[in-house]
Amino acid sequence: MVATIHWLSGEMTPLQQARVRMLENREWLDDNIADVQRDYANKWVAVLDRQICASADRYPQVLEAVGDRLEEAVFLRVPEGEIARPI
C-alpha cells in the first residue's frame, strides 16, 4: 500500500496513518464480506483492527463503540442477500 509521506519529516502524519489503517479495514471487509453478511445481516457494523468491533441495529450505537478511532473505522449497514462485488 502506498501512502503519501509528510513532506517535512519524511514520515506519515497521524491522520495519514489512520487512513492507512482504514484502508486495511476496508480490505479485510472486502475479503470477509460473505461471513459478515451471514452473521450481521440487517445490522450496522464497525470494522477496526481487521475485525468487527461493534454491531447494532442503529448507527449511533456503532459509532459510539468506535470512540476516538473514527478516522480508521469502516462502517456498513449490512444488507440481506449477496453483494455482487466488493464494497
Buried (B, 14 or more C-beta within 10 A) or exposed (E): EEEEEEEEEEEBBEEBBBBBBBBBBBBBBBEBBEEBBEEBEEBBBBBBEBEBBBBBEEEEBBBEBBEEBEBBBBBBEBEEEEBEEEE
